[in-house]
């Protein structure tokens, strides 16, 4: 089950989302081609990835930021950028450009600290934007619980794209993180499930003030949880993209 796009158009160009995607993609192209040996690449990760034991010892605090711009492989990068592409534009639209950037970075730091809490003595480096993007998803769930998300279902040779409400897709994703975290040892590396779950709840909590400004429960009741504007309609052959509304963009409550 893979999300492909949502039906929730944004009212402004998501410049920060584009900037974050460019930083991650260009950074990956640089460090994946600049270090000719496994040893040199490992030294790069050791310098800029987050090592939980070092954070526990009060060292390497800058890696809480740098690690979220490093990925372990092309599929790791591609998956994260897809989720940021789908959910990030609407959160940037609601918050404003600079507040969204701050929100993203805080979610990433919070997610990394959640992983450190789960494995404080681990020497396995943590990399990836997953935690920050999980925060974006948590905020999206609060703001647009019934926005439709197109998911691709693959069952052996059966392929189909179906739209489902965001709360189902994101709820299933969050449940997978909890069950994965309960059945995995965070000290051994692999998927940082608790970073994902931690980032999700940090993002949800940080979005509560915005949700209250928009009206809280009244914001939901006006549209029954759907986005407060017409949804995008896609044809079967349409290439996934970030749609924008034709209405003039509104300033976010925390800045433009």
C-alpha positions as CSV (number, residue, x, y, z in Angstrom):
1,X,0.0,0.0,0.0
2,X,1.7,3.2,-1.2
3,X,0.2,6.7,-1.1
4,X,0.5,8.5,-4.5
5,X,-1.3,11.9,-4.0
6,X,-4.0,13.6,-2.1
7,X,-7.1,15.5,-3.3
8,X,-6.3,18.5,-1.2
9,X,-5.0,21.4,-3.3
10,X,-2.8,24.1,-1.8
11,X,-3.3,27.8,-2.1
12,X,0.3,28.8,-2.5
13,X,3.5,27.5,-4.0
14,X,5.2,25.2,-1.5
15,X,8.6,26.8,-1.7
16,X,9.9,25.3,1.5
17,X,8.8,21.8,0.5
18,X,10.7,22.3,-2.8
19,X,13.7,23.5,-0.9
20,X,13.7,20.6,1.5
21,X,13.3,18.1,-1.3
22,X,16.2,19.7,-3.3
23,X,18.4,19.7,-0.2
24,X,17.8,16.0,0.4
25,X,18.1,15.0,-3.2
26,X,21.2,17.1,-4.1
27,X,22.8,16.1,-0.8
28,X,22.3,12.4,-1.5
29,X,23.8,12.8,-5.0
30,X,26.8,14.6,-3.5
31,X,27.7,12.2,-0.7
32,X,26.8,9.0,-2.6
33,X,29.3,9.9,-5.3
34,X,32.0,11.8,-3.3
35,X,33.2,9.0,-1.1
36,X,34.9,6.2,-3.2
37,X,35.2,3.6,-0.4
38,X,32.9,2.1,2.2
39,X,35.3,3.4,4.9
40,X,35.2,7.0,3.7
41,X,31.4,6.9,3.5
42,X,31.1,5.3,6.9
43,X,33.3,8.1,8.3
44,X,30.9,10.6,6.7
45,X,27.9,9.0,8.4
46,X,29.7,8.8,11.7
47,X,30.3,12.6,11.5
48,X,26.9,13.8,10.5
49,X,24.4,11.0,11.5
50,X,23.0,10.9,15.0
51,X,24.5,8.3,17.3
52,X,22.3,7.8,20.3
53,X,25.1,7.1,22.8
54,X,26.8,10.3,21.8
55,X,23.7,12.4,22.4
56,X,23.2,10.6,25.7
57,X,26.8,11.6,26.6
58,X,26.0,15.3,25.7
59,X,27.9,15.2,22.4
60,X,27.0,15.6,18.7
61,X,24.0,17.9,19.2
62,X,24.4,19.3,15.7
63,X,23.7,15.9,14.3
64,X,20.1,16.2,15.5
65,X,19.8,18.6,12.5
66,X,22.3,17.2,10.0
67,X,21.0,13.6,10.2
68,X,17.6,14.5,8.8
69,X,19.2,15.4,5.5
70,X,21.1,12.1,5.1
71,X,19.6,8.9,3.7
72,X,20.8,5.3,3.6
73,X,19.9,4.6,0.0
74,X,17.9,5.7,-3.0
75,X,14.7,3.9,-1.9
76,X,14.9,5.4,1.6
77,X,15.2,8.9,0.0
78,X,12.5,8.3,-2.6
79,X,9.9,7.1,0.0
80,X,10.5,10.1,2.3
81,X,10.3,12.6,-0.6
82,X,7.1,11.0,-1.8
83,X,5.4,11.5,1.6
84,X,6.8,15.0,1.9
85,X,5.5,15.8,-1.6
86,X,2.0,14.6,-0.7
87,X,1.5,16.1,2.7
88,X,3.9,18.9,3.0
89,X,2.3,21.4,0.7
90,X,-0.9,21.7,2.6
91,X,0.8,22.2,6.0
92,X,3.0,24.8,4.5
93,X,-0.1,26.5,3.0
94,X,-1.8,26.6,6.4
95,X,1.3,27.7,8.4
96,X,3.2,29.9,6.1
97,X,6.6,29.3,4.7
98,X,9.0,30.1,7.5
99,X,6.8,28.7,10.3
100,X,6.5,25.5,8.4
101,X,10.3,25.3,8.0
102,X,10.6,25.7,11.8
103,X,7.8,23.2,12.4
104,X,9.6,20.6,10.1
105,X,13.0,21.0,11.8
106,X,11.5,20.8,15.3
107,X,9.6,17.6,14.4
108,X,12.8,16.1,13.0
109,X,14.7,16.9,16.2
110,X,11.9,15.6,18.4
111,X,11.7,12.4,16.4
112,X,15.4,11.8,16.7
113,X,15.2,12.4,20.5
114,X,12.4,9.8,20.7
115,X,14.7,7.3,19.0
116,X,17.6,8.2,21.4
117,X,15.2,7.6,24.3
118,X,14.3,4.2,22.9
119,X,18.0,3.2,22.5
120,X,20.2,5.5,24.6
121,X,23.3,3.4,24.4
122,X,23.1,2.4,20.7
123,X,26.1,3.1,18.5
124,X,24.2,2.6,15.3
125,X,23.9,5.9,13.4
126,X,20.4,7.2,12.7
127,X,19.8,9.0,9.4
128,X,16.8,10.1,7.4
129,X,14.0,12.7,7.1
130,X,11.3,10.2,8.2
131,X,10.8,11.6,11.6
132,X,10.4,15.2,10.4
133,X,8.0,14.0,7.7
134,X,6.1,11.9,10.2
135,X,5.5,15.2,12.1
136,X,4.1,16.7,8.9
137,X,1.7,13.7,8.7
138,X,0.7,14.2,12.3
139,X,-0.2,17.8,11.6
140,X,-2.0,16.8,8.4
141,X,-4.2,14.3,10.3
142,X,-5.3,17.0,12.7
143,X,-6.1,19.5,10.1
144,X,-7.6,17.4,7.3
145,X,-8.7,14.0,8.8
146,X,-11.0,13.2,5.9
147,X,-9.0,14.6,3.0
148,X,-8.9,11.9,0.3
149,X,-5.6,10.2,-0.4
150,X,-5.0,8.0,-3.4
151,X,-3.2,4.8,-2.5
152,X,-1.7,2.1,-4.8
153,X,-2.6,-1.4,-3.6
154,X,-0.4,-4.2,-5.0
155,X,-1.5,-7.8,-4.5
156,X,0.9,-10.0,-6.5
157,X,-0.4,-9.1,-10.0
158,X,-3.3,-6.9,-9.0
159,X,-2.7,-3.2,-9.1
160,X,-5.3,-0.6,-8.2
161,X,-5.5,3.0,-7.1
162,X,-8.2,3.8,-4.6
163,X,-9.0,7.0,-2.6
164,X,-9.3,6.6,1.2
165,X,-9.7,9.2,4.0
166,X,-6.5,10.5,5.4
167,X,-7.3,9.3,8.9
168,X,-7.5,5.7,7.7
169,X,-4.2,5.8,5.7
170,X,-2.3,7.7,8.5
171,X,-3.9,5.7,11.2
172,X,-2.7,2.5,9.6
173,X,0.7,3.9,9.1
174,X,1.0,5.0,12.8
175,X,-0.2,1.5,13.9
176,X,2.5,-0.1,11.8
177,X,5.1,2.1,13.6
178,X,3.8,1.0,17.1
179,X,3.7,-2.7,16.2
180,X,7.0,-2.5,14.5
181,X,8.6,-0.7,17.5
182,X,7.2,-3.3,19.9
183,X,8.7,-6.2,17.8
184,X,12.1,-4.7,17.0
185,X,15.2,-4.0,18.9
186,X,16.1,-0.3,18.3
187,X,19.7,-1.0,19.3
188,X,20.2,-3.2,16.2
189,X,19.5,-0.6,13.5
190,X,16.9,-1.0,10.8
191,X,13.7,1.0,10.7
192,X,13.6,3.7,13.5
193,X,9.9,3.0,14.4
194,X,10.0,5.1,17.6
195,X,11.4,8.0,15.7
196,X,8.5,7.9,13.3
197,X,5.9,7.6,16.1
198,X,7.6,10.3,18.1
199,X,7.8,12.7,15.2
200,X,4.2,12.1,14.4
201,X,3.0,13.1,17.9
202,X,5.4,16.1,18.0
203,X,3.9,17.3,14.7
204,X,0.3,16.7,15.9
205,X,1.0,18.6,19.2
206,X,2.6,21.5,17.4
207,X,-0.4,21.8,15.1
208,X,-2.9,22.1,17.9
209,X,-2.5,25.9,18.2
210,X,-3.1,26.3,14.5
211,X,-6.1,24.0,14.7
212,X,-7.6,26.1,17.6
213,X,-7.0,29.3,15.6
214,X,-8.9,27.9,12.7
215,X,-11.8,27.1,15.0
216,X,-11.0,23.8,16.7
217,X,-13.9,21.4,16.5
218,X,-15.9,24.0,14.6
219,X,-13.2,23.8,11.9
220,X,-14.0,20.1,11.5
221,X,-17.8,20.5,11.8
222,X,-18.0,23.1,9.0
223,X,-16.7,20.6,6.5
224,X,-17.1,17.3,8.4
225,X,-13.3,16.9,8.5
226,X,-12.8,17.5,4.8
227,X,-10.5,20.3,3.5
228,X,-12.4,23.6,3.6
229,X,-12.2,24.1,-0.2
230,X,-13.1,22.0,-3.3
231,X,-11.1,18.8,-3.7
232,X,-9.0,18.1,-6.8
233,X,-10.4,15.6,-9.2
234,X,-8.0,13.4,-11.1
235,X,-8.4,11.4,-14.3
236,X,-7.2,7.9,-14.4
237,X,-4.1,8.8,-16.5
238,X,-3.1,11.9,-14.7
239,X,0.5,12.1,-13.4
240,X,0.7,12.8,-9.6
241,X,1.4,16.4,-8.9
242,X,0.9,19.0,-6.2
243,X,-2.3,20.9,-7.2
244,X,-3.0,24.5,-6.2
245,X,-6.2,26.3,-5.8
246,X,-7.1,29.1,-8.1
247,X,-8.1,31.3,-5.2
248,X,-5.6,33.9,-3.8
249,X,-3.4,32.4,-1.1
250,X,-4.1,33.4,2.5
251,X,-1.4,34.3,5.0
252,X,-0.7,31.8,7.7
253,X,-1.4,32.7,11.3
254,X,2.3,32.5,12.1
255,X,3.6,34.4,9.1
256,X,3.5,34.5,5.3
